C-alpha cells in the first residue's frame, strides 16, 4: 500500500513540475496599465500597440491594458480606498494633487532631464519631485470643423468673446449645421464644455480673475451662475445636437467628422479621432473666448498621455522598465503624433499634422493649466458634469446649479 501511495505521489510531483516548467508561464510578470482615455482614441490604440511590441520583445512579461473611459475617476478612487491600484495608470492631470502619495517619483529615471518645459511646471511639486512620464502635452482649446465653418461663413479670427462665439453659432445654425455637438450620455463631455465656460468667465480677464479666490477657498457664486449660463444659453438657442443628452461621445465624433457640426465638446484629440471616420476632413481648434472684450482668448495645457507607477506595486521594478521603454524617443513621438500633440520630452518631436498651423497661429496665446485641476478641489469634476447635465435636462436652473456647485466646493475644499 505504501508503495502505491509513493508511486502516486511521485506522479503528482512530476505533473506539478511539468506544468510549472512548461512554457515558463508561472514565472511571467503580469503588469496592468489603467488608461483614463476612451477605447477608440488613437492614443489608446497606440498604447495597445506599444504594449504588444514590448511583450514580443519581453516574452516573460504581459501587459494588460484596462480602459476606464468616463468612469476612470470613480474606478481609481475605489482602488485608492482599497489600496489595490494598478501597476501603472494614466493620471489625467492629477499626478500631483490626487495621486502623488501613491506614485513612485520619476526624478531618477534616465529620461527625467528631458522633460519638456511645456509640461514640467504642471507636473512638478514644490519639492521638485514629479511622478509621471509625460509622453505628450495637451495644449487645447475648442476643436472645430473647418469645412463647416467655411460653409457657414464663419471666420475663426473673429471669435474673441463669448458673444462672438454665440454669434458664430447662430450663423452655423442658420446655415443648416449643428453649432456644438456634445455626447451627453457619457457625461464627461458636459464637463468639458463647463471648463470652457469657467475659463471664459473666471480666468480670461486677468484684471477680474477669480483664480486666487478659488485657490483660497472662496467660491464666486454670482459669477458661477454666468458659467452655467453658457450651458443654459446654448441649450435655449438650439445650438446643441437634439440628442445631446442621449448620444454618446463616439456619436458626437462621427457627427463632427462627417461635416455636420462646427464645434465638438472635447479636446484636440478629437481631431485624430475625426480623421479615423473622415480621412479627408479639415479640422482645427480655436482658443477659448473671453467673457468680455476686456479679457483675452486662452488655451488649456496639462497632462495627456502621462503614466505613473504605483509605489507599492509588487512589480514596480518591471513596471519602471516598461515606463523606460515608453520613454524612448521613437515611442513618445508616436504617442504625441497619435494625439496631434507636442511631445512631453525634448529628445523627440511629433508630427502634429493639420494642427501644426494652429499651434503656430496661437503660439503667443496665454496658456493656463486645465481649470478643475488647478483651481478646484479634488472631486469637483463630477459636480461640473452632473450640474451641467441637470441644466441640459431642465431639472436645475443656472442659479440652482451654482448653489449646488458652491456646496460641493466648500465641502471638498475642507477635506
KEPAGU-598719 format. One record per residue (C-alpha): x, y, z; residue in one letter; chain; residue number from 1. Coordinates in steps of 0.25 Angstrom, whole numbers, always signed. Layout:
! residues N
+-------+-------+-------+--------+--------+-----+
|    px |    py |    pz | residu | chaine | num |
+-------+-------+-------+--------+--------+-----+
|     X |     Y |     Z |      A |      A | NUM |
...
+-------+-------+-------+--------+--------+-----+
END
This chain:
! residues 415
+-------+-------+-------+--------+--------+-----+
|    px |    py |    pz | residu | chaine | num |
+-------+-------+-------+--------+--------+-----+
|    +0 |    +0 |    +0 |      X |      A |   1 |
|   +11 |    +9 |    +3 |      X |      A |   2 |
|   +18 |    +7 |   -10 |      X |      A |   3 |
|    +5 |   +10 |   -17 |      X |      A |   4 |
|    +4 |   +23 |    -9 |      X |      A |   5 |
|   +18 |   +27 |   -12 |      X |      A |   6 |
|   +16 |   +24 |   -27 |      X |      A |   7 |
|    +4 |   +33 |   -28 |      X |      A |   8 |
|   +11 |   +44 |   -20 |      X |      A |   9 |
|   +23 |   +43 |   -30 |      X |      A |  10 |
|   +13 |   +44 |   -42 |      X |      A |  11 |
|    +7 |   +56 |   -35 |      X |      A |  12 |
|   +20 |   +63 |   -33 |      X |      A |  13 |
|   +25 |   +60 |   -47 |      X |      A |  14 |
|   +12 |   +66 |   -52 |      X |      A |  15 |
|   +13 |   +78 |   -44 |      X |      A |  16 |
|   +27 |   +80 |   -48 |      X |      A |  17 |
|   +23 |   +78 |   -63 |      X |      A |  18 |
|   +12 |   +89 |   -63 |      X |      A |  19 |
|   +21 |   +98 |   -55 |      X |      A |  20 |
|   +32 |   +97 |   -65 |      X |      A |  21 |
|   +25 |   +96 |   -78 |      X |      A |  22 |
|   +26 |  +109 |   -85 |      X |      A |  23 |
|   +30 |  +116 |   -72 |      X |      A |  24 |
|   +16 |  +122 |   -71 |      X |      A |  25 |
|   +17 |  +122 |   -56 |      X |      A |  26 |
|   +29 |  +132 |   -56 |      X |      A |  27 |
|   +22 |  +142 |   -65 |      X |      A |  28 |
|   +21 |  +156 |   -59 |      X |      A |  29 |
|    +7 |  +161 |   -61 |      X |      A |  30 |
|    +6 |  +177 |   -61 |      X |      A |  31 |
|    -6 |  +185 |   -62 |      X |      A |  32 |
|    -8 |  +198 |   -69 |      X |      A |  33 |
|   -20 |  +206 |   -66 |      X |      A |  34 |
|   -24 |  +217 |   -76 |      X |      A |  35 |
|   -34 |  +228 |   -74 |      X |      A |  36 |
|   -36 |  +230 |   -89 |      X |      A |  37 |
|   -47 |  +225 |   -98 |      X |      A |  38 |
|   -45 |  +212 |  -104 |      X |      A |  39 |
|   -46 |  +218 |  -118 |      X |      A |  40 |
|   -36 |  +229 |  -117 |      X |      A |  41 |
|   -23 |  +228 |  -125 |      X |      A |  42 |
|   -15 |  +230 |  -112 |      X |      A |  43 |
|   -21 |  +217 |  -106 |      X |      A |  44 |
|   -19 |  +209 |  -119 |      X |      A |  45 |
|    -4 |  +214 |  -119 |      X |      A |  46 |
|    -3 |  +209 |  -104 |      X |      A |  47 |
|    -8 |  +196 |  -108 |      X |      A |  48 |
|    +2 |  +195 |  -120 |      X |      A |  49 |
|   +13 |  +199 |  -111 |      X |      A |  50 |
|    +9 |  +188 |  -101 |      X |      A |  51 |
|    +9 |  +178 |  -111 |      X |      A |  52 |
|   +23 |  +181 |  -116 |      X |      A |  53 |
|   +28 |  +181 |  -102 |      X |      A |  54 |
|   +22 |  +167 |   -99 |      X |      A |  55 |
|   +28 |  +162 |  -112 |      X |      A |  56 |
|   +42 |  +167 |  -108 |      X |      A |  57 |
|   +40 |  +162 |   -94 |      X |      A |  58 |
|   +32 |  +149 |   -94 |      X |      A |  59 |
|   +33 |  +147 |   -79 |      X |      A |  60 |
|   +25 |  +160 |   -77 |      X |      A |  61 |
|   +10 |  +162 |   -80 |      X |      A |  62 |
|    +3 |  +176 |   -80 |      X |      A |  63 |
|   -12 |  +176 |   -78 |      X |      A |  64 |
|   -18 |  +190 |   -82 |      X |      A |  65 |
|   -31 |  +194 |   -75 |      X |      A |  66 |
|   -38 |  +205 |   -82 |      X |      A |  67 |
|   -47 |  +213 |   -71 |      X |      A |  68 |
|   -52 |  +224 |   -81 |      X |      A |  69 |
|   -63 |  +233 |   -74 |      X |      A |  70 |
|   -63 |  +224 |   -61 |      X |      A |  71 |
|   -48 |  +226 |   -59 |      X |      A |  72 |
|   -48 |  +235 |   -47 |      X |      A |  73 |
|   -58 |  +227 |   -39 |      X |      A |  74 |
|   -51 |  +214 |   -42 |      X |      A |  75 |
|   -38 |  +219 |   -37 |      X |      A |  76 |
|   -44 |  +225 |   -25 |      X |      A |  77 |
|   -49 |  +211 |   -21 |      X |      A |  78 |
|   -36 |  +205 |   -24 |      X |      A |  79 |
|   -29 |  +216 |   -15 |      X |      A |  80 |
|   -38 |  +214 |    -4 |      X |      A |  81 |
|   -35 |  +199 |    -4 |      X |      A |  82 |
|   -20 |  +201 |    -6 |      X |      A |  83 |
|   -21 |  +192 |   -18 |      X |      A |  84 |
|   -16 |  +200 |   -30 |      X |      A |  85 |
|   -12 |  +196 |   -44 |      X |      A |  86 |
|    +3 |  +195 |   -46 |      X |      A |  87 |
|    +2 |  +207 |   -55 |      X |      A |  88 |
|    -8 |  +217 |   -59 |      X |      A |  89 |
|   -11 |  +230 |   -67 |      X |      A |  90 |
|   -12 |  +241 |   -57 |      X |      A |  91 |
|   -21 |  +250 |   -66 |      X |      A |  92 |
|   -16 |  +263 |   -60 |      X |      A |  93 |
|   -15 |  +259 |   -45 |      X |      A |  94 |
|    -1 |  +253 |   -43 |      X |      A |  95 |
|    +2 |  +264 |   -32 |      X |      A |  96 |
|   -11 |  +267 |   -26 |      X |      A |  97 |
|   -18 |  +254 |   -25 |      X |      A |  98 |
|    -9 |  +243 |   -28 |      X |      A |  99 |
|    +5 |  +247 |   -23 |      X |      A | 100 |
|    +5 |  +240 |   -10 |      X |      A | 101 |
|    +2 |  +227 |   -18 |      X |      A | 102 |
|   +12 |  +229 |   -29 |      X |      A | 103 |
|   +27 |  +226 |   -30 |      X |      A | 104 |
|   +36 |  +238 |   -32 |      X |      A | 105 |
|   +42 |  +239 |   -46 |      X |      A | 106 |
|   +53 |  +249 |   -44 |      X |      A | 107 |
|   +64 |  +238 |   -44 |      X |      A | 108 |
|   +59 |  +232 |   -57 |      X |      A | 109 |
|   +69 |  +233 |   -69 |      X |      A | 110 |
|   +59 |  +242 |   -77 |      X |      A | 111 |
|   +56 |  +251 |   -66 |      X |      A | 112 |
|   +66 |  +262 |   -71 |      X |      A | 113 |
|   +58 |  +263 |   -84 |      X |      A | 114 |
|   +44 |  +267 |   -78 |      X |      A | 115 |
|   +39 |  +278 |   -87 |      X |      A | 116 |
|   +37 |  +292 |   -81 |      X |      A | 117 |
|   +23 |  +292 |   -87 |      X |      A | 118 |
|   +19 |  +282 |   -76 |      X |      A | 119 |
|   +29 |  +282 |   -65 |      X |      A | 120 |
|   +23 |  +293 |   -57 |      X |      A | 121 |
|    +9 |  +285 |   -57 |      X |      A | 122 |
|   +15 |  +272 |   -52 |      X |      A | 123 |
|   +26 |  +277 |   -43 |      X |      A | 124 |
|   +23 |  +279 |   -28 |      X |      A | 125 |
|   +29 |  +290 |   -19 |      X |      A | 126 |
|   +39 |  +280 |   -14 |      X |      A | 127 |
|   +44 |  +278 |   -29 |      X |      A | 128 |
|   +39 |  +263 |   -30 |      X |      A | 129 |
|   +30 |  +259 |   -41 |      X |      A | 130 |
|   +23 |  +245 |   -43 |      X |      A | 131 |
|   +19 |  +243 |   -57 |      X |      A | 132 |
|   +25 |  +240 |   -71 |      X |      A | 133 |
|   +19 |  +251 |   -79 |      X |      A | 134 |
|   +19 |  +245 |   -93 |      X |      A | 135 |
|   +12 |  +257 |   -99 |      X |      A | 136 |
|    +6 |  +270 |   -95 |      X |      A | 137 |
|    -9 |  +274 |   -96 |      X |      A | 138 |
|   -10 |  +289 |  -102 |      X |      A | 139 |
|   -24 |  +291 |  -106 |      X |      A | 140 |
|   -36 |  +300 |  -108 |      X |      A | 141 |
|   -49 |  +297 |  -115 |      X |      A | 142 |
|   -48 |  +287 |  -126 |      X |      A | 143 |
|   -55 |  +291 |  -139 |      X |      A | 144 |
|   -58 |  +286 |  -153 |      X |      A | 145 |
|   -52 |  +296 |  -163 |      X |      A | 146 |
|   -61 |  +291 |  -174 |      X |      A | 147 |
|   -74 |  +294 |  -167 |      X |      A | 148 |
|   -69 |  +308 |  -162 |      X |      A | 149 |
|   -65 |  +312 |  -176 |      X |      A | 150 |
|   -79 |  +307 |  -182 |      X |      A | 151 |
|   -85 |  +315 |  -171 |      X |      A | 152 |
|   -77 |  +328 |  -174 |      X |      A | 153 |
|   -70 |  +328 |  -160 |      X |      A | 154 |
|   -56 |  +334 |  -159 |      X |      A | 155 |
|   -49 |  +328 |  -146 |      X |      A | 156 |
|   -41 |  +340 |  -145 |      X |      A | 157 |
|   -54 |  +348 |  -142 |      X |      A | 158 |
|   -57 |  +339 |  -129 |      X |      A | 159 |
|   -51 |  +347 |  -117 |      X |      A | 160 |
|   -62 |  +348 |  -107 |      X |      A | 161 |
|   -74 |  +339 |  -103 |      X |      A | 162 |
|   -83 |  +348 |  -111 |      X |      A | 163 |
|   -75 |  +345 |  -123 |      X |      A | 164 |
|   -75 |  +331 |  -121 |      X |      A | 165 |
|   -90 |  +330 |  -120 |      X |      A | 166 |
|   -92 |  +339 |  -132 |      X |      A | 167 |
|   -83 |  +329 |  -139 |      X |      A | 168 |
|   -93 |  +318 |  -134 |      X |      A | 169 |
|  -105 |  +326 |  -139 |      X |      A | 170 |
|   -98 |  +327 |  -153 |      X |      A | 171 |
|   -95 |  +312 |  -153 |      X |      A | 172 |
|  -109 |  +308 |  -149 |      X |      A | 173 |
|  -115 |  +317 |  -160 |      X |      A | 174 |
|  -106 |  +310 |  -170 |      X |      A | 175 |
|  -112 |  +297 |  -166 |      X |      A | 176 |
|  -101 |  +291 |  -157 |      X |      A | 177 |
|  -100 |  +287 |  -143 |      X |      A | 178 |
|   -93 |  +298 |  -136 |      X |      A | 179 |
|   -88 |  +290 |  -124 |      X |      A | 180 |
|   -88 |  +274 |  -123 |      X |      A | 181 |
|   -88 |  +268 |  -110 |      X |      A | 182 |
|   -89 |  +254 |  -106 |      X |      A | 183 |
|   -96 |  +256 |   -92 |      X |      A | 184 |
|   -99 |  +241 |   -90 |      X |      A | 185 |
|   -84 |  +239 |   -86 |      X |      A | 186 |
|   -86 |  +252 |   -77 |      X |      A | 187 |
|   -71 |  +256 |   -77 |      X |      A | 188 |
|   -73 |  +264 |   -90 |      X |      A | 189 |
|   -82 |  +272 |   -82 |      X |      A | 190 |
|   -71 |  +275 |   -72 |      X |      A | 191 |
|   -62 |  +279 |   -84 |      X |      A | 192 |
|   -72 |  +289 |   -88 |      X |      A | 193 |
|   -73 |  +294 |   -74 |      X |      A | 194 |
|   -58 |  +296 |   -74 |      X |      A | 195 |
|   -58 |  +305 |   -86 |      X |      A | 196 |
|   -69 |  +314 |   -79 |      X |      A | 197 |
|   -61 |  +314 |   -66 |      X |      A | 198 |
|   -49 |  +319 |   -73 |      X |      A | 199 |
|   -56 |  +330 |   -80 |      X |      A | 200 |
|   -63 |  +335 |   -68 |      X |      A | 201 |
|   -53 |  +333 |   -57 |      X |      A | 202 |
|   -39 |  +333 |   -63 |      X |      A | 203 |
|   -39 |  +340 |   -77 |      X |      A | 204 |
|   -39 |  +355 |   -71 |      X |      A | 205 |
|   -27 |  +356 |   -63 |      X |      A | 206 |
|   -32 |  +369 |   -56 |      X |      A | 207 |
|   -44 |  +361 |   -51 |      X |      A | 208 |
|   -39 |  +347 |   -49 |      X |      A | 209 |
|   -45 |  +338 |   -39 |      X |      A | 210 |
|   -33 |  +329 |   -38 |      X |      A | 211 |
|   -27 |  +334 |   -25 |      X |      A | 212 |
|   -41 |  +333 |   -18 |      X |      A | 213 |
|   -43 |  +319 |   -23 |      X |      A | 214 |
|   -30 |  +314 |   -18 |      X |      A | 215 |
|   -32 |  +321 |    -5 |      X |      A | 216 |
|   -46 |  +314 |    -3 |      X |      A | 217 |
|   -55 |  +326 |    -7 |      X |      A | 218 |
|   -65 |  +322 |   -17 |      X |      A | 219 |
|   -71 |  +333 |   -27 |      X |      A | 220 |
|   -85 |  +329 |   -26 |      X |      A | 221 |
|   -91 |  +340 |   -35 |      X |      A | 222 |
|   -80 |  +338 |   -46 |      X |      A | 223 |
|   -83 |  +323 |   -46 |      X |      A | 224 |
|   -97 |  +326 |   -50 |      X |      A | 225 |
|   -91 |  +332 |   -62 |      X |      A | 226 |
|   -82 |  +320 |   -64 |      X |      A | 227 |
|   -94 |  +311 |   -64 |      X |      A | 228 |
|  -101 |  +321 |   -73 |      X |      A | 229 |
|   -92 |  +317 |   -84 |      X |      A | 230 |
|   -99 |  +303 |   -84 |      X |      A | 231 |
|  -113 |  +309 |   -82 |      X |      A | 232 |
|  -112 |  +319 |   -93 |      X |      A | 233 |
|  -107 |  +309 |  -103 |      X |      A | 234 |
|  -118 |  +300 |  -100 |      X |      A | 235 |
|  -129 |  +310 |  -101 |      X |      A | 236 |
|  -124 |  +315 |  -114 |      X |      A | 237 |
|  -123 |  +301 |  -120 |      X |      A | 238 |
|  -108 |  +301 |  -122 |      X |      A | 239 |
|  -106 |  +287 |  -117 |      X |      A | 240 |
|  -110 |  +274 |  -125 |      X |      A | 241 |
|  -124 |  +270 |  -122 |      X |      A | 242 |
|  -120 |  +257 |  -116 |      X |      A | 243 |
|  -110 |  +264 |  -107 |      X |      A | 244 |
|  -114 |  +256 |   -94 |      X |      A | 245 |
|  -115 |  +242 |  -100 |      X |      A | 246 |
|  -104 |  +242 |  -111 |      X |      A | 247 |
|   -90 |  +236 |  -107 |      X |      A | 248 |
|   -77 |  +243 |  -109 |      X |      A | 249 |
|   -74 |  +234 |  -121 |      X |      A | 250 |
|   -87 |  +238 |  -127 |      X |      A | 251 |
|   -82 |  +253 |  -126 |      X |      A | 252 |
|   -69 |  +250 |  -132 |      X |      A | 253 |
|   -75 |  +243 |  -144 |      X |      A | 254 |
|   -85 |  +255 |  -146 |      X |      A | 255 |
|   -73 |  +265 |  -145 |      X |      A | 256 |
|   -64 |  +257 |  -154 |      X |      A | 257 |
|   -75 |  +256 |  -165 |      X |      A | 258 |
|   -76 |  +271 |  -166 |      X |      A | 259 |
|   -89 |  +272 |  -159 |      X |      A | 260 |
|   -85 |  +280 |  -147 |      X |      A | 261 |
|   -75 |  +292 |  -145 |      X |      A | 262 |
|   -70 |  +290 |  -131 |      X |      A | 263 |
|   -69 |  +278 |  -122 |      X |      A | 264 |
|   -69 |  +277 |  -107 |      X |      A | 265 |
|   -55 |  +270 |  -106 |      X |      A | 266 |
|   -40 |  +273 |  -107 |      X |      A | 267 |
|   -31 |  +273 |  -118 |      X |      A | 268 |
|   -30 |  +258 |  -119 |      X |      A | 269 |
|   -44 |  +259 |  -125 |      X |      A | 270 |
|   -36 |  +263 |  -138 |      X |      A | 271 |
|   -29 |  +250 |  -138 |      X |      A | 272 |
|   -42 |  +242 |  -135 |      X |      A | 273 |
|   -49 |  +250 |  -146 |      X |      A | 274 |
|   -39 |  +246 |  -157 |      X |      A | 275 |
|   -42 |  +231 |  -154 |      X |      A | 276 |
|   -56 |  +234 |  -159 |      X |      A | 277 |
|   -53 |  +244 |  -170 |      X |      A | 278 |
|   -38 |  +244 |  -174 |      X |      A | 279 |
|   -41 |  +256 |  -183 |      X |      A | 280 |
|   -47 |  +264 |  -172 |      X |      A | 281 |
|   -42 |  +278 |  -169 |      X |      A | 282 |
|   -41 |  +280 |  -154 |      X |      A | 283 |
|   -34 |  +290 |  -145 |      X |      A | 284 |
|   -37 |  +298 |  -132 |      X |      A | 285 |
|   -39 |  +312 |  -127 |      X |      A | 286 |
|   -35 |  +318 |  -113 |      X |      A | 287 |
|   -45 |  +319 |  -102 |      X |      A | 288 |
|   -52 |  +332 |  -104 |      X |      A | 289 |
|   -53 |  +342 |   -92 |      X |      A | 290 |
|   -66 |  +346 |   -86 |      X |      A | 291 |
|   -64 |  +361 |   -89 |      X |      A | 292 |
|   -55 |  +370 |   -98 |      X |      A | 293 |
|   -46 |  +373 |   -87 |      X |      A | 294 |
|   -41 |  +358 |   -86 |      X |      A | 295 |
|   -32 |  +350 |   -95 |      X |      A | 296 |
|   -34 |  +337 |  -102 |      X |      A | 297 |
|   -27 |  +326 |   -95 |      X |      A | 298 |
|   -22 |  +311 |   -97 |      X |      A | 299 |
|   -22 |  +300 |   -87 |      X |      A | 300 |
|   -10 |  +292 |   -84 |      X |      A | 301 |
|    -7 |  +280 |   -76 |      X |      A | 302 |
|    -4 |  +265 |   -75 |      X |      A | 303 |
|   -10 |  +256 |   -86 |      X |      A | 304 |
|    -3 |  +243 |   -88 |      X |      A | 305 |
|    +4 |  +243 |   -75 |      X |      A | 306 |
|    +7 |  +230 |   -68 |      X |      A | 307 |
|   +11 |  +227 |   -53 |      X |      A | 308 |
|   +15 |  +215 |   -46 |      X |      A | 309 |
|    +9 |  +210 |   -32 |      X |      A | 310 |
|   +20 |  +212 |   -22 |      X |      A | 311 |
|   +15 |  +200 |   -14 |      X |      A | 312 |
|   +14 |  +191 |   -27 |      X |      A | 313 |
|   +20 |  +177 |   -24 |      X |      A | 314 |
|   +24 |  +178 |   -39 |      X |      A | 315 |
|   +30 |  +192 |   -38 |      X |      A | 316 |
|   +43 |  +189 |   -44 |      X |      A | 317 |
|   +37 |  +183 |   -56 |      X |      A | 318 |
|   +27 |  +194 |   -58 |      X |      A | 319 |
|   +38 |  +204 |   -58 |      X |      A | 320 |
|   +45 |  +196 |   -69 |      X |      A | 321 |
|   +33 |  +197 |   -77 |      X |      A | 322 |
|   +32 |  +212 |   -74 |      X |      A | 323 |
|   +46 |  +214 |   -79 |      X |      A | 324 |
|   +42 |  +206 |   -92 |      X |      A | 325 |
|   +31 |  +216 |   -94 |      X |      A | 326 |
|   +40 |  +228 |   -91 |      X |      A | 327 |
|   +49 |  +224 |  -103 |      X |      A | 328 |
|   +49 |  +236 |  -113 |      X |      A | 329 |
|   +42 |  +228 |  -124 |      X |      A | 330 |
|   +31 |  +224 |  -115 |      X |      A | 331 |
|   +28 |  +237 |  -109 |      X |      A | 332 |
|   +28 |  +243 |  -123 |      X |      A | 333 |
|   +18 |  +232 |  -127 |      X |      A | 334 |
|    +9 |  +235 |  -116 |      X |      A | 335 |
|    +9 |  +250 |  -117 |      X |      A | 336 |
|    +7 |  +249 |  -132 |      X |      A | 337 |
|    -5 |  +240 |  -130 |      X |      A | 338 |
|   -12 |  +251 |  -121 |      X |      A | 339 |
|    -7 |  +262 |  -130 |      X |      A | 340 |
|    +0 |  +268 |  -118 |      X |      A | 341 |
|   +15 |  +273 |  -115 |      X |      A | 342 |
|   +24 |  +263 |  -109 |      X |      A | 343 |
|   +26 |  +263 |   -94 |      X |      A | 344 |
|   +41 |  +260 |   -95 |      X |      A | 345 |
|   +50 |  +269 |  -102 |      X |      A | 346 |
|   +58 |  +258 |  -109 |      X |      A | 347 |
|   +47 |  +255 |  -118 |      X |      A | 348 |
|   +37 |  +262 |  -127 |      X |      A | 349 |
|   +24 |  +259 |  -133 |      X |      A | 350 |
|   +16 |  +261 |  -145 |      X |      A | 351 |
|    +4 |  +270 |  -141 |      X |      A | 352 |
|    -2 |  +268 |  -155 |      X |      A | 353 |
|   -13 |  +278 |  -159 |      X |      A | 354 |
|   -12 |  +284 |  -145 |      X |      A | 355 |
|    +2 |  +290 |  -148 |      X |      A | 356 |
|    -2 |  +303 |  -154 |      X |      A | 357 |
|   -12 |  +305 |  -142 |      X |      A | 358 |
|    -1 |  +303 |  -132 |      X |      A | 359 |
|    +8 |  +313 |  -139 |      X |      A | 360 |
|    -4 |  +322 |  -141 |      X |      A | 361 |
|    -7 |  +322 |  -126 |      X |      A | 362 |
|    +8 |  +321 |  -121 |      X |      A | 363 |
|    +6 |  +335 |  -113 |      X |      A | 364 |
|    -7 |  +332 |  -107 |      X |      A | 365 |
|    -7 |  +330 |   -92 |      X |      A | 366 |
|    -8 |  +316 |   -86 |      X |      A | 367 |
|   -13 |  +312 |   -73 |      X |      A | 368 |
|   -14 |  +299 |   -66 |      X |      A | 369 |
|   -27 |  +291 |   -68 |      X |      A | 370 |
|   -37 |  +298 |   -59 |      X |      A | 371 |
|   -42 |  +288 |   -50 |      X |      A | 372 |
|   -28 |  +282 |   -47 |      X |      A | 373 |
|   -22 |  +296 |   -43 |      X |      A | 374 |
|   -34 |  +304 |   -37 |      X |      A | 375 |
|   -44 |  +294 |   -31 |      X |      A | 376 |
|   -42 |  +283 |   -20 |      X |      A | 377 |
|   -41 |  +269 |   -24 |      X |      A | 378 |
|   -55 |  +263 |   -27 |      X |      A | 379 |
|   -61 |  +275 |   -33 |      X |      A | 380 |
|   -61 |  +269 |   -47 |      X |      A | 381 |
|   -73 |  +260 |   -44 |      X |      A | 382 |
|   -80 |  +273 |   -40 |      X |      A | 383 |
|   -77 |  +280 |   -53 |      X |      A | 384 |
|   -83 |  +269 |   -61 |      X |      A | 385 |
|   -95 |  +266 |   -52 |      X |      A | 386 |
|   -99 |  +281 |   -51 |      X |      A | 387 |
|   -97 |  +283 |   -65 |      X |      A | 388 |
|  -105 |  +271 |   -69 |      X |      A | 389 |
|  -116 |  +276 |   -59 |      X |      A | 390 |
|  -117 |  +289 |   -67 |      X |      A | 391 |
|  -118 |  +282 |   -80 |      X |      A | 392 |
|  -129 |  +273 |   -76 |      X |      A | 393 |
|  -136 |  +285 |   -69 |      X |      A | 394 |
|  -136 |  +279 |   -55 |      X |      A | 395 |
|  -128 |  +291 |   -50 |      X |      A | 396 |
|  -127 |  +305 |   -53 |      X |      A | 397 |
|  -113 |  +312 |   -54 |      X |      A | 398 |
|  -116 |  +318 |   -40 |      X |      A | 399 |
|  -119 |  +304 |   -34 |      X |      A | 400 |
|  -107 |  +298 |   -41 |      X |      A | 401 |
|   -98 |  +309 |   -36 |      X |      A | 402 |
|  -103 |  +307 |   -22 |      X |      A | 403 |
|  -100 |  +292 |   -23 |      X |      A | 404 |
|   -86 |  +295 |   -28 |      X |      A | 405 |
|   -83 |  +304 |   -17 |      X |      A | 406 |
|   -88 |  +294 |    -6 |      X |      A | 407 |
|   -79 |  +283 |   -12 |      X |      A | 408 |
|   -67 |  +293 |   -14 |      X |      A | 409 |
|   -68 |  +297 |    +1 |      X |      A | 410 |
|   -69 |  +282 |    +6 |      X |      A | 411 |
|   -58 |  +277 |    -3 |      X |      A | 412 |
|   -49 |  +289 |    +0 |      X |      A | 413 |
|   -49 |  +286 |   +15 |      X |      A | 414 |
|   -46 |  +271 |   +13 |      X |      A | 415 |
+-------+-------+-------+--------+--------+-----+
END
